[in-house]
Amino acid sequence: MFYVIGLGLGDVKDITLKGLEIVKKADRVYLEAYTSILTVGKEALEQFYGRELLLADRYLVEQGATEILEDANKKDVAFLVVGDPFGATTHTDLVLRAKEAGIACKIIHNASIMNAIGCCGLQLYSFGETVSVPYWTEEWQPDSFYDKIVGNRSRGLHTLCLLDIKVKEPTLESLMKKKKEYLPPRFMSVSEAADQLLQILARKEEDKGTELAFTATSLCVGLARVGSDTQTIVACSLSEMKNEDLGPPLHSLIICGKLHPVEVEYLTQFAKNVDQLKELCC
């Protein structure tokens, strides 16, 4: 059997009992380590599970599926994913490859940022399409996700922005020389995401007659380490979010749509300035 097991969002204890039982008895256990991270490392997981974990980086997951699935029709192989197994399309592809190879699969679900985001008080059924905000480079600065925010805001819906993660990214030199050298891990903060969104707004403002989906004064919610003991939430304007430091990763950002009075009331506990928050909600 090939198992894909969600680990939840917090620490080692967030795995389900069903998932833990499988991890303890499986012949091989892989830990996916590039679409998200827990607040604890591989060593802490190994100590809690009482067994070795095989680290699955981006290359192995996307290019080495055959290695991961080897003998999974004869042995139990577990693949551990932070959050829920289907939080990333890469994991869907892995399951499809297993089924194409005639390998039986079982999915063990868990909490993900897609539902845990409700911790800020915004109602889940008032969220529209989720977007991903990638790191920009000097040569590559995509902003296609802006159009999705436009669509959500036009319907009064909130937008969850998942922020970029760079783990085990090869250096340019290593790509050219075929050496295995990697850049330091990077995790986008709400401050960096807000800065990029403000730059997009500045570009859109240059187009005459273009109605902006949101502005620098639009209400946003920044979240860090959701599900952990150090979870942090801040509600403020987009321009203020640019200057917020929510500490270590992972971060998420919400561009608010039309707010229900109950949502406004709940958000006040995360506002540095309650009167300003109520003005932004109007």
DODOPA-978728 format. One line per 4 residues: number of its first residue (from 1); their letters; for each residue x, y, z of N, C-alpha, C. Coordinates in nm, 3 decimals. Each point is the difference from the previous one (the first is absolute). Example, Ala and Ser with C-alpha at 12.3 -4.5 7.8 and 13.67 -1.06 7.14 Angstrom:
% DODOPA-978728
1	as	1.319 -0.569 0.780 -0.089 0.119 0.000 0.090 0.120 0.000 ~ -0.035 0.105 -0.072 0.082 0.119 0.006 -0.077 0.109 0.073 $
END
This chain:
% DODOPA-978728
1	mfyv	0.083 -0.119 0.000 -0.083 0.119 0.000 0.087 0.125 0.000 ~ -0.042 0.101 -0.074 0.066 0.131 0.003 -0.090 0.095 0.077 ~ 0.052 0.052 0.111 -0.077 0.090 0.087 0.051 0.142 -0.018 ~ -0.092 0.096 -0.012 0.034 0.141 0.003 -0.065 0.056 0.126 $
5	iglg	0.084 0.047 0.093 -0.048 0.034 0.134 0.021 0.148 0.030 ~ -0.108 0.068 0.036 0.008 0.140 0.040 0.051 0.013 0.142 ~ 0.090 0.096 0.024 0.059 0.021 0.132 -0.062 0.115 0.077 ~ -0.093 0.073 -0.063 -0.055 0.117 0.066 0.095 0.118 -0.011 $
9	lgdv	-0.023 0.102 0.082 0.073 0.126 -0.016 0.095 0.036 0.114 ~ -0.014 -0.065 0.114 0.076 0.044 0.117 0.129 -0.075 0.024 ~ -0.007 -0.099 0.090 0.122 -0.072 0.037 -0.018 -0.150 -0.016 ~ 0.085 -0.078 0.065 0.001 -0.146 -0.018 -0.131 -0.066 0.044 $
13	kdit	-0.073 0.062 0.092 -0.120 -0.062 0.055 -0.125 0.023 -0.085 ~ 0.013 0.074 -0.109 -0.117 0.028 -0.083 -0.035 -0.113 -0.096 ~ 0.085 -0.099 -0.014 -0.033 -0.115 -0.084 -0.118 -0.073 0.062 ~ -0.088 -0.058 -0.083 -0.113 -0.075 0.054 0.048 -0.134 0.056 $
17	lkgl	-0.081 -0.059 0.085 0.034 -0.132 0.054 0.011 -0.103 -0.112 ~ -0.090 0.010 -0.096 0.003 -0.092 -0.115 0.131 0.016 -0.076 ~ 0.040 0.126 -0.023 0.125 0.025 -0.071 0.120 -0.049 0.076 ~ 0.001 0.020 0.132 0.112 -0.041 0.083 0.017 -0.152 -0.001 $
21	eivk	-0.110 -0.071 0.005 0.006 -0.148 -0.004 0.064 -0.048 -0.129 ~ -0.033 0.064 -0.111 0.056 -0.038 -0.130 0.149 0.031 -0.006 ~ 0.039 0.119 0.050 0.141 0.040 -0.001 0.084 -0.100 0.078 ~ -0.050 -0.046 0.112 0.077 -0.092 0.085 0.020 -0.137 -0.064 $
25	kadr	-0.092 -0.043 -0.085 0.011 -0.135 -0.055 0.046 -0.004 -0.146 ~ 0.004 0.115 -0.067 0.036 0.002 -0.142 0.145 -0.044 -0.023 ~ 0.026 -0.058 -0.118 0.136 -0.043 -0.034 0.091 0.118 -0.031 ~ -0.054 0.102 -0.067 0.075 0.123 -0.028 -0.091 0.120 0.025 $
29	vyle	0.060 0.107 0.052 -0.077 0.122 0.025 0.077 0.120 -0.056 ~ -0.064 0.072 -0.091 0.058 0.120 -0.059 -0.062 0.125 0.063 ~ 0.079 0.103 0.018 -0.049 0.129 0.047 0.019 0.101 -0.111 ~ -0.112 0.048 -0.056 0.006 0.101 -0.105 0.044 0.132 0.062 $
33	ayts	0.100 0.063 -0.058 0.064 0.114 0.068 0.018 0.122 -0.087 ~ -0.097 0.028 -0.090 0.019 0.122 -0.077 -0.126 0.081 -0.025 ~ -0.122 -0.059 0.011 -0.121 0.080 -0.022 -0.043 0.072 0.127 ~ 0.045 -0.049 0.117 -0.033 0.065 0.126 0.095 -0.053 0.107 $
37	iltv	-0.008 0.057 0.121 0.084 -0.045 0.111 -0.081 -0.001 0.129 ~ 0.042 -0.081 0.095 -0.055 0.006 0.135 0.088 0.092 0.084 ~ -0.047 0.033 0.120 0.081 0.084 0.089 0.110 -0.080 0.067 ~ 0.003 -0.131 -0.025 0.107 -0.086 0.052 0.070 -0.066 -0.119 $
41	gkea	0.120 -0.049 0.021 0.077 -0.059 -0.108 -0.014 -0.151 -0.010 ~ 0.071 -0.056 -0.098 -0.002 -0.143 -0.028 0.042 -0.081 0.122 ~ 0.102 0.049 0.072 0.051 -0.075 0.116 -0.106 -0.017 0.108 ~ -0.079 0.106 0.023 -0.106 -0.007 0.101 -0.108 -0.100 -0.041 $
45	leqf	-0.031 -0.004 -0.128 -0.099 -0.096 -0.050 0.052 -0.143 0.018 ~ 0.127 -0.022 -0.034 0.058 -0.134 0.012 0.000 -0.046 0.146 ~ 0.029 0.089 0.090 0.001 -0.035 0.141 -0.141 -0.037 0.048 ~ -0.098 0.076 -0.045 -0.139 -0.026 0.041 -0.053 -0.130 -0.061 $
49	ygre	0.034 -0.024 -0.128 -0.048 -0.120 -0.067 0.081 -0.123 0.037 ~ 0.122 0.021 0.047 0.086 -0.112 0.035 0.055 -0.073 -0.121 ~ 0.023 0.075 -0.109 0.053 -0.063 -0.121 0.062 0.103 -0.093 ~ 0.076 -0.049 -0.098 0.066 0.087 -0.096 -0.098 0.047 -0.107 $
53	llla	0.017 0.125 -0.043 -0.078 0.055 -0.110 0.092 0.030 -0.117 ~ -0.045 -0.029 -0.119 0.074 0.031 -0.122 -0.047 0.134 -0.052 ~ 0.091 0.096 -0.013 -0.037 0.134 -0.044 -0.028 0.000 -0.150 ~ -0.117 0.051 -0.038 -0.040 0.007 -0.141 0.001 0.146 -0.044 $
57	dryl	0.105 0.040 -0.073 0.007 0.138 -0.047 -0.077 0.013 -0.131 ~ 0.002 0.120 -0.056 -0.078 0.029 -0.120 0.038 -0.093 -0.116 ~ 0.130 -0.019 -0.019 0.044 -0.083 -0.112 -0.052 -0.143 0.014 ~ 0.011 -0.056 0.120 -0.044 -0.138 0.020 -0.150 -0.014 -0.022 $
61	veqg	-0.079 0.096 0.052 -0.145 -0.010 -0.012 -0.045 0.017 -0.145 ~ 0.059 0.098 -0.069 -0.046 0.029 -0.135 0.067 -0.085 -0.107 ~ 0.125 -0.043 0.024 0.072 -0.076 -0.102 0.028 -0.145 0.040 ~ -0.009 -0.027 0.129 0.035 -0.134 0.047 -0.115 -0.080 0.058 $
65	atei	-0.119 0.019 -0.057 -0.117 -0.071 0.052 0.019 -0.151 -0.003 ~ 0.072 -0.048 -0.100 0.024 -0.144 -0.012 0.075 -0.053 0.122 ~ 0.097 0.077 0.049 0.076 -0.040 0.118 -0.089 -0.004 0.124 ~ -0.085 0.100 0.016 -0.090 0.006 0.115 -0.097 -0.118 -0.001 $
69	leda	-0.051 -0.033 -0.117 -0.103 -0.104 -0.012 0.057 -0.141 -0.016 ~ 0.131 -0.012 -0.001 0.063 -0.131 -0.020 -0.050 -0.102 0.104 ~ -0.047 -0.114 -0.047 -0.047 -0.111 0.085 -0.123 0.035 0.084 ~ -0.067 0.113 -0.030 -0.117 0.037 0.079 -0.119 -0.092 -0.026 $
73	nkkd	0.011 -0.084 -0.103 -0.103 -0.102 -0.023 0.025 -0.126 0.084 ~ 0.119 -0.004 0.067 0.034 -0.115 0.085 0.023 0.042 0.145 ~ 0.036 0.128 0.019 0.030 0.051 0.134 -0.085 0.123 0.029 ~ -0.002 0.040 0.128 -0.070 0.122 0.038 0.097 0.118 -0.005 $
77	vafl	-0.033 0.097 -0.084 0.081 0.121 -0.014 -0.086 0.119 0.040 ~ 0.051 0.083 0.091 -0.073 0.118 0.045 0.069 0.127 -0.047 ~ -0.080 0.095 -0.040 0.050 0.129 -0.050 -0.066 0.108 0.085 ~ 0.081 0.070 0.081 -0.052 0.098 0.095 0.000 0.140 -0.059 $
81	vvgd	-0.114 0.068 0.017 -0.019 0.133 -0.057 -0.047 0.096 0.109 ~ 0.064 0.115 0.011 -0.046 0.102 0.095 -0.137 0.051 -0.045 ~ -0.092 0.013 0.095 -0.135 0.041 -0.033 -0.082 -0.119 -0.044 ~ -0.072 0.015 -0.110 -0.082 -0.108 -0.056 0.066 -0.056 -0.125 $
85	pfga	-0.016 -0.130 -0.028 0.066 -0.060 -0.117 -0.029 0.069 -0.132 ~ -0.119 0.057 -0.015 -0.034 0.061 -0.128 0.010 0.152 0.002 ~ 0.086 0.052 0.088 0.024 0.143 0.005 0.087 0.048 -0.115 ~ 0.066 -0.091 -0.071 0.086 0.036 -0.114 -0.027 -0.096 -0.115 $
89	ttht	-0.001 0.052 -0.123 -0.030 -0.083 -0.117 0.106 -0.107 -0.023 ~ 0.121 0.024 0.049 0.108 -0.098 -0.013 -0.040 -0.133 0.063 ~ -0.070 0.005 0.112 -0.039 -0.123 0.069 -0.111 -0.073 -0.074 ~ -0.086 0.075 -0.066 -0.103 -0.061 -0.084 0.065 -0.078 -0.113 $
93	dlvl	0.103 0.058 -0.060 0.072 -0.066 -0.108 0.066 -0.128 0.047 ~ 0.054 0.002 0.123 0.065 -0.119 0.055 -0.100 -0.113 0.019 ~ -0.118 0.033 0.048 -0.106 -0.101 0.018 -0.042 -0.058 -0.134 ~ -0.011 0.086 -0.101 -0.038 -0.048 -0.134 0.106 -0.095 -0.056 $
97	rake	0.127 0.031 0.023 0.109 -0.087 -0.046 -0.008 -0.136 0.070 ~ -0.033 0.001 0.128 -0.012 -0.125 0.073 -0.113 -0.085 -0.057 ~ -0.113 0.063 -0.025 -0.115 -0.074 -0.053 0.027 -0.052 -0.141 ~ 0.072 0.078 -0.080 0.037 -0.046 -0.134 0.091 -0.123 0.007 $
101	agia	0.079 -0.008 0.108 0.090 -0.114 0.018 -0.070 -0.118 0.069 ~ -0.130 0.014 0.024 -0.074 -0.107 0.064 0.023 -0.013 0.149 ~ 0.044 0.109 0.062 0.029 -0.001 0.145 -0.121 0.055 0.075 ~ -0.046 -0.072 0.099 -0.112 0.046 0.081 0.041 0.121 0.084 $
105	ckii	-0.089 0.098 0.013 0.030 0.123 0.073 -0.104 0.025 0.109 ~ 0.046 0.062 0.107 -0.091 0.041 0.106 0.044 0.137 0.049 ~ -0.097 0.090 0.015 0.028 0.137 0.040 -0.047 0.021 0.144 ~ 0.089 0.057 0.083 -0.034 0.033 0.138 0.000 0.152 0.012 $
109	hnas	-0.119 0.057 0.011 -0.013 0.146 -0.002 0.037 0.064 0.134 ~ 0.020 0.133 -0.007 0.032 0.076 0.120 -0.035 0.147 -0.026 ~ 0.018 0.085 0.100 -0.026 0.143 -0.017 0.101 0.062 -0.095 ~ -0.044 0.099 -0.076 0.089 0.074 -0.089 -0.029 0.149 0.016 $
113	imna	0.084 0.083 -0.060 -0.021 0.144 0.007 -0.132 0.039 -0.065 ~ -0.049 -0.084 -0.092 -0.124 0.030 -0.071 -0.121 0.004 0.092 ~ 0.001 -0.077 0.107 -0.112 0.009 0.095 0.040 0.065 0.132 ~ 0.127 -0.015 0.039 0.045 0.060 0.126 0.004 0.153 -0.008 $
117	igcc	-0.005 0.055 -0.122 0.002 0.145 -0.017 -0.119 0.065 0.070 ~ -0.102 -0.078 0.028 -0.117 0.052 0.071 0.031 0.047 0.141 ~ 0.122 -0.027 0.050 0.038 0.043 0.134 -0.002 0.151 0.016 ~ 0.005 0.074 -0.110 -0.001 0.146 0.008 -0.141 0.056 0.011 $
121	glql	-0.100 -0.087 -0.014 -0.138 0.044 0.013 -0.073 0.025 -0.130 ~ 0.071 -0.004 -0.113 -0.065 0.015 -0.130 -0.066 -0.132 -0.037 ~ -0.123 0.007 -0.046 -0.078 -0.120 -0.024 0.047 -0.073 -0.126 ~ 0.021 -0.130 0.013 0.061 -0.077 -0.109 -0.080 0.006 -0.129 $
125	ysfg	-0.133 0.002 0.011 -0.080 0.001 -0.123 -0.001 0.138 -0.068 ~ 0.069 0.098 0.061 0.011 0.133 -0.061 0.135 0.019 -0.069 ~ 0.076 -0.109 -0.015 0.127 0.007 -0.073 -0.022 -0.039 -0.146 ~ 0.069 0.069 -0.088 -0.003 -0.034 -0.141 0.120 -0.085 -0.037 $
129	etvs	0.047 0.014 -0.124 0.112 -0.081 -0.048 0.129 0.037 0.074 ~ 0.073 -0.102 0.043 0.128 0.021 0.066 0.107 0.032 -0.103 ~ 0.094 0.088 0.035 0.108 0.035 -0.093 0.135 -0.028 0.065 ~ 0.101 -0.017 -0.083 0.138 -0.016 0.046 0.079 0.124 -0.040 $
133	vpyw	0.076 0.054 0.093 0.083 0.118 -0.027 0.145 -0.045 -0.009 ~ 0.059 0.001 -0.119 0.139 -0.047 -0.016 0.102 0.108 0.028 ~ 0.120 -0.041 0.038 0.111 0.093 0.012 0.031 0.059 -0.138 ~ 0.026 0.128 -0.004 0.042 0.065 -0.123 0.152 -0.001 -0.013 $
137	teew	0.044 0.009 -0.124 0.140 0.026 -0.029 0.005 0.125 -0.085 ~ 0.119 0.046 -0.032 0.012 0.120 -0.083 -0.059 -0.024 -0.139 ~ 0.012 -0.124 -0.049 -0.046 -0.031 -0.136 -0.141 -0.057 -0.004 ~ -0.051 -0.049 0.111 -0.129 -0.074 0.001 -0.088 0.053 0.112 $
141	qpds	-0.105 0.074 -0.036 -0.089 0.060 0.098 -0.146 -0.020 -0.040 ~ -0.049 -0.124 0.008 -0.137 -0.031 -0.042 -0.103 0.062 0.095 ~ -0.114 0.038 -0.056 -0.107 0.056 0.083 -0.138 -0.052 -0.043 ~ -0.003 -0.116 -0.066 -0.126 -0.054 -0.049 -0.098 -0.031 0.113 $
145	fydk	0.053 -0.025 0.122 -0.088 -0.031 0.112 -0.087 0.121 0.037 ~ 0.042 0.120 -0.042 -0.079 0.121 0.028 -0.141 -0.012 -0.059 ~ -0.010 -0.057 -0.120 -0.130 -0.014 -0.065 -0.095 -0.090 0.080 ~ 0.056 -0.098 0.069 -0.083 -0.087 0.083 -0.052 0.076 0.122 $
149	ivgn	0.084 0.088 0.054 -0.044 0.084 0.112 -0.111 0.093 -0.048 ~ 0.013 0.053 -0.123 -0.104 0.085 -0.058 -0.133 -0.075 -0.003 ~ 0.004 -0.126 -0.049 -0.122 -0.080 -0.008 -0.062 -0.024 0.136 ~ 0.084 -0.031 0.099 -0.051 -0.024 0.134 -0.062 0.126 0.059 $
153	rsrg	0.071 0.111 -0.011 -0.049 0.126 0.058 -0.128 0.047 -0.067 ~ -0.015 -0.027 -0.130 -0.122 0.041 -0.071 -0.123 -0.072 0.053 ~ 0.023 -0.116 0.063 -0.110 -0.077 0.058 -0.005 0.015 0.153 ~ 0.082 0.089 0.052 0.002 0.025 0.144 0.070 -0.108 0.080 $
157	lhtl	0.085 -0.081 -0.067 0.063 -0.114 0.066 0.143 0.033 0.045 ~ 0.043 -0.067 0.105 0.136 0.014 0.050 0.095 -0.083 -0.089 ~ 0.128 0.040 -0.001 0.101 -0.074 -0.077 0.112 -0.046 0.093 ~ 0.020 -0.130 0.008 0.114 -0.056 0.074 0.120 -0.003 -0.093 $
161	clld	0.108 0.066 0.041 0.124 0.001 -0.077 0.101 -0.093 0.067 ~ 0.038 -0.106 -0.070 0.103 -0.091 0.048 0.135 0.055 -0.046 ~ 0.092 0.015 0.092 0.125 0.070 -0.030 0.112 -0.098 -0.033 ~ 0.087 0.043 -0.088 0.102 -0.087 -0.059 0.098 -0.057 0.102 $
165	ikvk	0.046 -0.121 -0.030 0.102 -0.070 0.078 0.109 -0.044 -0.096 ~ 0.123 0.025 0.036 0.114 -0.045 -0.080 0.087 -0.090 0.087 ~ -0.008 -0.129 -0.023 0.079 -0.096 0.076 0.080 -0.085 -0.097 ~ 0.129 -0.009 0.023 0.092 -0.079 -0.083 -0.008 0.043 -0.147 $
169	eptl	0.004 0.132 -0.020 0.003 0.056 -0.135 0.144 0.002 -0.049 ~ 0.028 -0.056 -0.116 0.139 -0.002 -0.050 0.049 0.139 -0.037 ~ 0.127 0.026 0.023 0.061 0.127 -0.042 0.015 -0.001 -0.151 ~ 0.009 0.120 -0.058 0.019 0.011 -0.145 0.129 -0.068 -0.042 $
173	eslm	0.103 0.017 0.082 0.130 -0.061 -0.030 -0.010 -0.152 -0.003 ~ -0.075 -0.057 0.094 -0.011 -0.146 0.004 -0.078 -0.054 -0.119 ~ -0.095 0.078 -0.050 -0.075 -0.042 -0.118 0.090 -0.002 -0.124 ~ 0.088 0.098 -0.006 0.090 0.010 -0.115 0.113 -0.103 0.006 $
177	kkkk	0.047 -0.029 0.121 0.112 -0.092 0.016 -0.042 -0.139 0.045 ~ -0.131 -0.018 0.020 -0.056 -0.128 0.043 0.056 -0.045 0.135 ~ 0.024 0.099 0.086 0.043 -0.028 0.137 -0.120 0.014 0.092 ~ -0.003 -0.081 0.106 -0.111 0.006 0.094 0.028 0.105 0.108 $
181	eylp	-0.035 0.124 -0.031 0.012 0.109 0.094 -0.135 0.071 0.006 ~ -0.041 0.036 0.123 -0.135 0.053 0.017 0.002 0.135 0.072 ~ -0.100 0.080 -0.032 -0.018 0.128 0.067 -0.057 -0.023 0.139 ~ 0.022 0.093 0.093 -0.059 -0.013 0.134 -0.152 0.000 -0.010 $
185	prfm	-0.070 -0.071 0.088 -0.147 -0.002 -0.002 -0.057 0.141 0.018 ~ -0.109 0.028 -0.070 -0.068 0.129 0.011 -0.149 -0.024 0.016 ~ -0.063 0.079 0.085 -0.143 -0.012 0.024 -0.059 0.141 -0.004 ~ -0.088 0.025 -0.095 -0.055 0.134 -0.016 -0.080 0.042 0.123 $
189	svse	0.020 0.123 0.043 -0.073 0.056 0.115 -0.119 0.080 -0.050 ~ -0.092 0.034 0.090 -0.114 0.083 -0.037 0.048 0.139 -0.042 ~ 0.110 0.045 0.059 0.057 0.129 -0.037 0.046 0.000 -0.145 ~ 0.071 -0.106 -0.041 0.048 -0.010 -0.138 -0.116 -0.013 -0.097 $
193	aadq	-0.101 -0.078 0.037 -0.117 -0.017 -0.087 -0.074 0.132 -0.016 ~ -0.018 0.074 0.109 -0.068 0.129 -0.006 0.076 0.097 -0.089 ~ 0.132 -0.002 0.010 0.083 0.088 -0.083 -0.020 -0.029 -0.148 ~ -0.003 -0.129 -0.037 -0.020 -0.035 -0.140 -0.140 0.040 -0.048 $
197	llqi	-0.100 -0.018 0.085 -0.136 0.038 -0.037 -0.010 0.152 -0.019 ~ 0.067 0.075 0.083 0.000 0.146 -0.014 0.069 0.043 -0.130 ~ 0.104 -0.072 -0.038 0.068 0.030 -0.128 -0.093 -0.030 -0.118 ~ -0.078 -0.107 0.012 -0.096 -0.032 -0.106 -0.104 0.111 -0.011 $
201	lark	-0.049 0.048 0.115 -0.098 0.109 0.000 0.057 0.124 -0.068 ~ 0.126 0.030 0.028 0.063 0.117 -0.060 0.003 -0.013 -0.153 ~ 0.025 -0.120 -0.049 0.001 -0.023 -0.145 -0.140 0.017 -0.058 ~ -0.099 -0.057 0.070 -0.138 0.007 -0.050 -0.050 0.144 -0.003 $
205	eedk	0.045 0.082 0.096 -0.043 0.139 0.006 0.048 0.080 -0.121 ~ 0.110 -0.049 -0.062 0.053 0.069 -0.117 -0.088 -0.022 -0.123 ~ -0.084 -0.106 0.004 -0.091 -0.026 -0.111 -0.127 0.083 0.019 ~ -0.018 0.100 -0.082 -0.115 0.089 0.012 -0.130 -0.078 -0.014 $
209	gtel	-0.094 0.029 0.086 -0.132 -0.063 -0.009 -0.009 -0.136 0.066 ~ 0.111 -0.050 0.055 -0.002 -0.130 0.065 -0.050 0.014 0.144 ~ -0.106 -0.074 0.033 -0.053 0.003 0.136 0.075 -0.102 0.084 ~ 0.060 0.043 0.109 0.080 -0.088 0.085 -0.087 -0.095 0.080 $
213	afta	0.047 -0.123 0.015 -0.073 -0.101 0.077 0.005 0.032 0.149 ~ 0.110 0.059 0.042 0.018 0.041 0.138 0.100 0.114 0.000 ~ 0.019 0.062 0.115 0.093 0.114 0.009 0.095 -0.020 0.117 ~ 0.088 0.095 0.018 0.096 -0.006 0.111 -0.070 0.006 0.135 $
217	tslc	-0.123 0.053 0.002 -0.074 0.011 0.125 -0.099 -0.115 0.022 ~ -0.001 -0.097 -0.092 -0.091 -0.114 0.015 0.040 -0.086 0.119 ~ -0.099 -0.059 0.065 0.025 -0.082 0.118 0.062 -0.134 -0.037 ~ 0.105 -0.037 0.071 0.067 -0.128 -0.018 0.016 -0.068 0.136 $
221	vgla	0.022 -0.129 -0.005 0.030 -0.076 0.121 0.127 -0.079 -0.025 ~ 0.098 0.016 0.087 0.124 -0.076 -0.008 0.002 -0.106 0.107 ~ 0.040 -0.120 -0.037 0.005 -0.112 0.095 0.135 -0.068 -0.007 ~ 0.048 -0.046 0.115 0.128 -0.070 0.006 -0.011 -0.122 0.089 $
225	rvgs	0.058 -0.111 -0.047 0.010 -0.125 0.077 -0.136 -0.048 0.051 ~ -0.097 0.001 -0.089 -0.136 -0.042 0.036 0.001 -0.143 0.055 ~ -0.066 -0.019 0.111 -0.009 -0.132 0.062 0.106 -0.027 0.104 ~ 0.098 0.090 0.014 0.106 -0.019 0.098 -0.026 0.083 0.125 $
229	dtqt	0.080 -0.022 0.103 -0.015 0.077 0.124 0.039 0.146 -0.018 ~ 0.074 0.031 -0.105 0.043 0.139 -0.023 -0.079 0.064 -0.115 ~ -0.116 -0.054 -0.029 -0.085 0.057 -0.105 -0.019 0.150 0.022 ~ 0.013 0.076 -0.109 -0.012 0.145 0.007 -0.092 0.049 -0.111 $
233	ivac	-0.090 0.094 0.033 -0.094 0.055 -0.097 -0.003 0.152 0.016 ~ 0.004 0.071 -0.112 -0.008 0.145 0.000 -0.097 0.045 -0.109 ~ -0.089 0.092 0.034 -0.094 0.058 -0.096 0.032 0.148 -0.015 ~ 0.026 0.044 -0.125 0.034 0.140 -0.026 -0.012 0.027 -0.149 $
237	slse	0.035 0.121 -0.041 -0.003 0.033 -0.143 0.117 -0.066 -0.072 ~ -0.010 -0.009 -0.131 0.107 -0.062 -0.080 0.131 0.078 0.016 ~ -0.008 0.133 0.002 0.121 0.081 0.013 0.065 -0.021 0.136 ~ -0.079 -0.019 0.105 0.055 -0.027 0.133 0.059 -0.140 0.009 $
241	mkne	-0.061 -0.094 -0.073 0.048 -0.138 0.002 0.144 -0.008 -0.054 ~ 0.034 0.090 -0.088 0.136 0.002 -0.056 0.105 0.017 0.110 ~ -0.039 0.061 0.110 0.095 0.028 0.108 -0.015 -0.095 0.119 ~ -0.086 -0.101 -0.013 -0.022 -0.093 0.110 0.105 -0.112 0.001 $
245	dlgp	0.047 -0.034 0.118 0.093 -0.112 0.018 -0.069 -0.105 0.087 ~ -0.045 -0.107 -0.063 -0.072 -0.105 0.073 0.092 -0.115 0.042 ~ 0.129 0.018 -0.015 0.092 -0.102 0.047 0.024 -0.112 -0.100 ~ 0.042 -0.116 0.051 0.037 -0.114 -0.086 -0.114 -0.049 -0.088 $
249	plhs	0.030 -0.079 -0.105 -0.102 -0.055 -0.089 -0.082 -0.109 0.070 ~ -0.107 -0.041 -0.068 -0.051 0.041 -0.130 -0.102 0.112 0.017 ~ -0.009 0.088 -0.104 -0.095 0.110 0.003 -0.107 -0.019 -0.108 ~ -0.117 0.059 0.025 -0.107 0.006 -0.100 -0.061 0.139 0.006 $
253	liic	-0.059 0.044 -0.111 -0.059 0.133 -0.008 -0.141 -0.010 -0.058 ~ -0.092 0.076 0.057 -0.137 0.004 -0.050 -0.033 0.141 -0.045 ~ -0.052 0.014 -0.122 -0.057 0.126 -0.047 -0.150 -0.011 0.026 ~ -0.050 0.082 0.089 -0.140 -0.013 0.042 -0.096 0.048 -0.107 $
257	gklh	-0.116 -0.066 -0.006 -0.108 0.044 -0.086 -0.105 0.070 0.085 ~ -0.127 -0.024 -0.030 -0.108 0.060 0.079 -0.009 -0.074 0.133 ~ -0.007 0.076 0.109 0.003 -0.059 0.133 -0.137 -0.005 0.066 ~ -0.029 -0.112 0.065 -0.120 -0.014 0.082 0.029 0.064 0.135 $
261	pvev	-0.101 0.058 0.066 0.023 0.063 0.131 0.069 -0.092 0.101 ~ -0.029 -0.129 -0.004 0.065 -0.093 0.092 0.148 -0.012 -0.033 ~ 0.034 0.003 -0.129 0.140 -0.005 -0.040 0.074 0.124 0.050 ~ -0.064 0.115 -0.013 0.061 0.125 0.048 0.026 -0.008 0.150 $
265	eylt	-0.100 -0.048 0.073 0.013 -0.009 0.145 0.116 -0.092 0.039 ~ 0.013 -0.113 -0.070 0.107 -0.095 0.032 0.137 0.057 -0.034 ~ 0.009 0.072 -0.111 0.128 0.055 -0.046 0.055 0.108 0.093 ~ -0.088 0.066 0.076 0.046 0.110 0.085 0.107 -0.043 0.099 $
269	qfak	-0.003 -0.127 0.041 0.100 -0.047 0.097 0.140 -0.007 -0.060 ~ 0.009 0.004 -0.133 0.130 -0.007 -0.067 0.044 0.135 -0.055 ~ -0.079 0.104 0.024 0.031 0.132 -0.053 0.082 0.081 0.099 ~ 0.099 0.070 -0.049 0.078 0.089 0.086 -0.078 0.127 0.030 $
273	nvdq	-0.089 0.035 -0.092 -0.083 0.119 0.013 -0.143 -0.039 -0.035 ~ -0.085 -0.023 0.101 -0.135 -0.049 -0.024 -0.084 0.099 -0.079 ~ 0.011 0.128 0.031 -0.079 0.101 -0.071 0.038 0.003 -0.147 ~ 0.130 -0.009 -0.027 0.045 -0.002 -0.140 -0.050 -0.125 -0.071 $
277	lkel	0.000 -0.113 0.069 -0.047 -0.125 -0.059 -0.146 0.015 -0.044 ~ -0.082 0.057 0.087 -0.142 0.016 -0.032 -0.020 0.094 -0.119 ~ 0.088 0.100 -0.012 -0.007 0.089 -0.116 0.035 -0.075 -0.128 ~ 0.102 -0.087 0.008 0.042 -0.079 -0.117 -0.107 -0.097 -0.043 $
281	cc	-0.080 -0.046 0.096 -0.104 -0.099 -0.031 -0.120 0.062 -0.071 ~ -0.014 0.130 0.010 -0.116 0.068 -0.058 0.012 0.013 -0.151 $
END
